[in-house]
């Protein structure tokens, strides 16, 4: 004679419904009088129950070069299944991380912390062009005043200043900024 179904459930740490289901599906067997032999039932339960899946890795928070915390998918360890693909839970975790990153970027954009790259490039180009035009117009504005101060021919002064400014702008144009 063994113990009752409820007592065995308390012994296993499960509900009596789980014990009844285990008996009905044949995972464990009951005695003829309906009681359960705990030693035999524990052995049958362990033999017919698969081990739980290992816990999934959680994305880590990495530090970017500027010191800001950044969610990183490198923390999601790929656990290969028999087919060589990721599990559904891992794919879902990766998807949730990507959605969180997207929302984070969207919020930063709405706060005005991010700008559109093409707009920034256009503004930098317009600023550089305005600066270049100002330098190209400078010899025409200043050459006659400098020529009068130094007692030189205004045309000769204008040609010399314009030549030097163009040479300087050519040197500046050789600078290639990295935009990545």
ABEGO torsion letter per residue (X at the ends): XBBBAAAAAAAAGBBAAAAAAAAAAGABBBBAAGBBBAAAAAAAAAAABBBBBBBBBBBBBBBBAAGBBBBBAAABBBBBBAAGBBBAAAAAAAAAAAAAAAAAAAAAAAAGABBBAAAAAAAAAAAAAAAAAAAAAAAAAAAAAAAAAAGBBAAAAAAAAAAAAAAAAAAAAABBBBAX
